[in-house]
Amino acid sequence: MFTGIIQKTGVVQRVGKVNDGWSLQIGCTPWMSELETGESIAVHGVCLTVTSFNVDSFTADLLDETRDRTVLRLVQTGSRVNLERALAIGDRLGGHLVTGHVDETGTVRDMASRNRDYLLRIGCSSYLAGQSVCKGSITIDGVSLTISGLGDDWLEVNIIPHTWHSTTLCERRVGDHVNLEGDIIGKYIARLMNRSDNSGITQEMLRENGFV
């Protein structure tokens, strides 16, 4: 589990096939506490498992499905990526609950500066837009952001200068693809609203048994 508060950015040092799978090697400045083999780390919002590490880089394997369904399929040597280690018990929850399981990729439709801040409009599926609400949360390339505008197949976010310049969002351009993860609370609500009730509990059954 993550928060969407990016801790640092890294640079892809190597990406390629390894034993019929994919592997990423990412260079970054040293962490305050040493990484551990097997721990989870979000790379551009994608939850990956650390397979090896040293003081200034780590390696993670990448499933074919993960690569195909996220923008990690587009990274190459020299690409900069957002990084966040998994949330630990007792950590501050500065963003929102993020699973690192990307729902889909969206497309940057528009970007603009508004006074000191920046605006991004992201094209997305009507399904994801339907699960979202204004002032709710969205994760874009691993960054926890607040939705400021919403349409049938798009959403907008406003980004403060600190977040803009300390993540890879400042490198995005119109037409670029980004990883999107919707708010997990919205997903559960949508699931409950759309499912058929197969529990067998009905108003009539409750009434017959003296509950209504």
N, C-alpha and C positions, 0 to 999 in steps of 0.2 A: 504494500500500500504506500502511496506517495501523497504529496500535498500540492504539487504543481508549482512550488517555489524553487526555481532553478538555482542550484548551488554553484555551478560553474559551467563553462563550455569547454569542450575538448575538440581535438582535430583527428579525423580519421587517418590513421597511418597505413592501414592495409585492409582491404576487403577482398574476399575471394572464396573460392570453393576449397573445402577441406574435408576429405573423406566423404564425398557425396553430400556434404552440407555446406553451409555458409558460415564464415567467421569474420568478425570485425575486430581490429586492433585500434584502440583509441588512445591517443596521448593527451595528458592533462597535467596540470600542476598537482603536487602532492596533496592528498587529503589530510585533514587534521588527525584522523585516526585511520590506521591502515585498512585497506580493503581486505576482504576475506573471500577465498574461493567458495563459490556456491551462493554468495549473497546476490540479492536483486539490485539492479540499478536501471533507472529509466534513461534511455537514450532517445532523445527527441520524443519523449512521452511513451516509448515502447519499453515494457518491462523485459529486461534481459538478465541472464545469469552470468556472473563473472566466472570464467573458467581458468584464468591465470592472470597474474598481475606482477608489476614491479613498482618502484617508487613513482614513476611518471607515466605509466600506461597500464591498460588492462585489455584483456581479450574476452569476447563473448560470442557464443554460437548463436546462429540465427536460423530459425525454421524457414523452410520454403514458403509456408503459408504466411508467416509474419512478414517476410521480405516482400511477398507479392501484394499484401494488403496494406502496406504502409509506405511512407516515403523513404524508408531505409533502402528500398530498391534503387533509389536515385543517388545515394551517396557514393562518393568516390574518394580516392586519396586526396587529402587536402580539405575535404568538406568539414565545416564546423558544425558541431552538434551540441544540443542542450543536455545537461547531465544533472541527475538528482538521485542520491542514494535513498534506499527505502526508509520509511518512517519508523522510528524507534519509539517504544513506549516511553512517554514522558516528554517527547519532543513537542515543540510548539506547532500547532496546526494553523499555519499562516495563510494557506490557500483554501483548498477544499479537498475532500477525499477523492483521490485519483487512483485507479487500479493499474494503470499502465497497459490496459487492453484497448487498443485503438479500435474505434467503431468504424471509421471510414477515413478516406482522404478527401479533403476539400480543396477548392481552388481560390486563390486570391483574385477577387474581382475588382477591387478598388482599394486604394490607400491614399491617405492625405494627412497633412499636419494640421492640427487645430490648436492655435496658440502654442502652448508648450508641449501639448500631447500629440499622439498619433492615432489615426483611425484605420482599422482594417475591416473591409467587408469580405466575408468568406462565403463562397458558394458551397452548398451542402445538399444532401438529400432532403426531401420533404419529410421523411421519417425522422431524421435527427432534428430538423427544425421543429417538428411537431412535439418532440419531447422537451423542447427548450422553452425558457421563459425569459422575458426581459428582467434584468437584475439578477438572473440566475448565473450559474457557473458553466464554463466551457473550458476544455483544455486544448490548446493549440500548440503543436510541437512540444508538448510537455509543460507548457506554461499555463498556470491557472489564471483565467481572465473572467471578467464580468460582462455579460451580454448587455449591450446598450441599445441595440436595434435588432429587429427580427422580422423576417418575411417568410413566404412559403418555402423558399429554397435557398435562403441566405441568412446570415447573422452578422452583426457588427460588434466590434469591441473597441474600446478606447484604451490606450496604453500609455502609461506615464513614462517620462524619459529614462528613469532608472531601469525599468523592465525592458524598454526598447533597446537600450544600448548594452545591457548586460546579458542579453540572450541573442539568439540568431534571428529573431523577428526583424531586426533592422536590416537584414540581408534579403528579405523577401521582396519579390517584385510581382506585378500583376501577371497572372498566368501560372505562378508557382503553385505546386501542390504542398499541402500541409496535413499533418496528422491531426485528427479530431477525436476527442473522447467526450461524450456527453456526461452530464451529471448523473451519477448512479441512482440518486433518489428519483429523478425524473423517469429513469428506465423502469424502476419497480412500479411506480404509479401507473405508467403507460401499460405495463404488463397486466396489472390488476384490473385496470379499466377495460381492457380489450378481451380478457379471457372469459370463457363461458363458465358459469358456476356449476361445477360438477360435484359439489360437496354433499348434495342431498338435503341441505338445510334450507328450508323455504319458510315463508311467512305462515303458510297453511300448516306445515309440520309443527312449527313452534306453537301455533294456536291450539292445535289438537293436544299438545302435551302440556298445556297450561302456562306457557312462557309469555304469551301475548294476551 
